[in-house]
Amino acid sequence: MTSERSQAVIFQEDALPSVFHQTPEEFIYYLERDGNKFLTFYWDQIGKKYPEEERADSYGLHYIIRKPQKKVTIVLVLMPAPQKEGEAYFEAFVYRPSRVTPILRINDMTSVFSLVMITPINDSPKTFIMERTRKGVSLEHGAGPQPVVEDFFQAVLELIRDSRGNL
């Protein structure tokens, strides 16, 4: 069975965003408690659906937790090196629990962004930023930075910053 979508793509587009959007506090709790074991568990579960020769190694899978502002947590997941177009270098899981407006029924407490590899030109990595919404919709945010974690983090901050400069 050869799948059109790689193990990495299913991990970055379906598995982690789904868990995060449904239970962001638990996602962060288990990540802080179990670290890479938490991420590797999901990676391996997806891998079981592939024949042995198609399974990808989780080497390089890691995370960083940052709190750039009060009541804002951003988990940066460093992915295994992308092998195919559409696979991510990094993902950012943004949790802002105060971003609920009950009257307007707006809820953007959680956001998931990916820095995705596209076909390189002239040996220069080319990237774009994708967002995976709570409803599983993919939104393109245009060209991304070079695959440097700090540059991606700054790009995510710009995407979530409002007109007054708040996250």
JOVEN-V778949 format. One record per residue. N is the residue number from 1. RES is the residue in one small letter. PSI is psi in whole degrees, -180 to 180 (NA if undefined). OMEGA is omega in radians with two decimals (none if undefined). Layout:
n->{N & N}
res->{RES & RES}
psi->{PSI & PSI}
omega->{OMEGA & OMEGA}
This chain:
n->{1 & 2 & 3 & 4 & 5 & 6 & 7 & 8 & 9 & 10 & 11 & 12 & 13 & 14 & 15 & 16 & 17 & 18 & 19 & 20 & 21 & 22 & 23 & 24 & 25 & 26 & 27 & 28 & 29 & 30 & 31 & 32 & 33 & 34 & 35 & 36 & 37 & 38 & 39 & 40 & 41 & 42 & 43 & 44 & 45 & 46 & 47 & 48 & 49 & 50 & 51 & 52 & 53 & 54 & 55 & 56 & 57 & 58 & 59 & 60 & 61 & 62 & 63 & 64 & 65 & 66 & 67 & 68 & 69 & 70 & 71 & 72 & 73 & 74 & 75 & 76 & 77 & 78 & 79 & 80 & 81 & 82 & 83 & 84 & 85 & 86 & 87 & 88 & 89 & 90 & 91 & 92 & 93 & 94 & 95 & 96 & 97 & 98 & 99 & 100 & 101 & 102 & 103 & 104 & 105 & 106 & 107 & 108 & 109 & 110 & 111 & 112 & 113 & 114 & 115 & 116 & 117 & 118 & 119 & 120 & 121 & 122 & 123 & 124 & 125 & 126 & 127 & 128 & 129 & 130 & 131 & 132 & 133 & 134 & 135 & 136 & 137 & 138 & 139 & 140 & 141 & 142 & 143 & 144 & 145 & 146 & 147 & 148 & 149 & 150 & 151 & 152 & 153 & 154 & 155 & 156 & 157 & 158 & 159 & 160 & 161 & 162 & 163 & 164 & 165 & 166 & 167}
res->{m & t & s & e & r & s & q & a & v & i & f & q & e & d & a & l & p & s & v & f & h & q & t & p & e & e & f & i & y & y & l & e & r & d & g & n & k & f & l & t & f & y & w & d & q & i & g & k & k & y & p & e & e & e & r & a & d & s & y & g & l & h & y & i & i & r & k & p & q & k & k & v & t & i & v & l & v & l & m & p & a & p & q & k & e & g & e & a & y & f & e & a & f & v & y & r & p & s & r & v & t & p & i & l & r & i & n & d & m & t & s & v & f & s & l & v & m & i & t & p & i & n & d & s & p & k & t & f & i & m & e & r & t & r & k & g & v & s & l & e & h & g & a & g & p & q & p & v & v & e & d & f & f & q & a & v & l & e & l & i & r & d & s & r & g & n & l}
psi->{113 & 127 & 148 & -36 & 133 & 166 & -42 & -41 & -43 & -40 & -48 & -30 & -29 & -61 & -65 & -45 & -38 & -49 & -44 & -50 & -36 & -42 & 72 & -39 & -41 & -39 & -51 & -42 & -52 & -33 & -44 & -37 & -47 & -12 & -133 & -23 & -39 & -49 & -44 & -34 & -50 & -39 & -48 & -36 & -41 & -41 & -30 & -18 & -3 & 151 & 153 & -45 & -14 & -5 & 139 & 147 & 145 & 10 & 127 & -12 & 121 & 175 & 159 & 134 & 127 & 149 & 84 & -15 & 157 & 135 & 28 & 120 & 133 & 121 & 119 & 123 & 121 & 118 & 159 & 150 & 127 & 140 & -23 & 155 & 137 & -14 & 149 & 148 & -46 & 159 & 149 & 124 & 109 & 124 & 118 & 85 & -20 & 3 & 47 & 131 & 94 & -36 & -46 & -5 & 38 & 134 & 103 & 45 & -32 & 141 & 145 & 123 & 145 & 141 & 107 & 141 & 135 & 169 & 121 & 150 & 131 & 44 & 12 & 124 & 134 & 139 & 161 & 162 & 128 & 149 & 138 & 115 & 172 & -30 & 6 & 13 & 139 & 130 & 133 & 135 & 14 & -170 & 141 & 176 & 177 & 155 & 69 & 125 & -40 & -37 & -40 & -44 & -46 & -38 & -40 & -44 & -41 & -38 & -33 & -9 & 135 & -179 & -19 & 3 & 4 & 150 & NA}
omega->{3.06 & -3.10 & 3.07 & -3.14 & -3.11 & 3.08 & -3.13 & -3.12 & 3.11 & 3.10 & -3.04 & -3.06 & -3.03 & -2.96 & -3.07 & 3.11 & 3.14 & 3.13 & -3.10 & -3.10 & -3.11 & -3.06 & -3.06 & -3.13 & 3.12 & 3.09 & -3.12 & 3.12 & -3.11 & 3.08 & 3.11 & -3.10 & -3.00 & 3.09 & -3.07 & 3.09 & 3.12 & -3.14 & -3.10 & 3.09 & -3.13 & 3.11 & -3.11 & 3.11 & 3.10 & -3.13 & -3.13 & 3.14 & -3.11 & 3.01 & -3.10 & -3.06 & 3.14 & -3.12 & -3.14 & 3.09 & -3.14 & -3.12 & 3.13 & 3.13 & -3.07 & -3.12 & 3.05 & 3.09 & 3.13 & 3.09 & -3.04 & -3.12 & 3.11 & -3.14 & 3.03 & 3.08 & 3.08 & 3.06 & 3.06 & 3.09 & 3.09 & -3.03 & 2.96 & -3.09 & -3.13 & 3.14 & -3.07 & 3.06 & 3.13 & 3.08 & -3.03 & 2.95 & -3.08 & 2.98 & 3.08 & 3.11 & -3.03 & 3.13 & 3.12 & -3.02 & -3.12 & -3.07 & 3.09 & 3.08 & -3.07 & -3.09 & -3.14 & -3.11 & 3.09 & 3.13 & 3.02 & 3.12 & -3.08 & 3.04 & 3.09 & 3.12 & 3.10 & 2.98 & -2.95 & 3.11 & 2.95 & -3.05 & -3.12 & 3.09 & 3.11 & 3.09 & 3.12 & 3.14 & 3.08 & -3.08 & 2.91 & -3.10 & 3.09 & 3.01 & 3.07 & -3.07 & 3.09 & -3.11 & 3.10 & 3.13 & 3.08 & 3.10 & 3.09 & 3.11 & 3.05 & -3.09 & 3.13 & 3.11 & 2.99 & -3.11 & 3.07 & -2.99 & -3.12 & 3.10 & 3.09 & 3.12 & 3.13 & 3.11 & 3.11 & 3.10 & 3.11 & -3.13 & -3.08 & -3.12 & 3.13 & -3.06 & 3.12 & 3.11 & 3.14 & 3.06 & none}
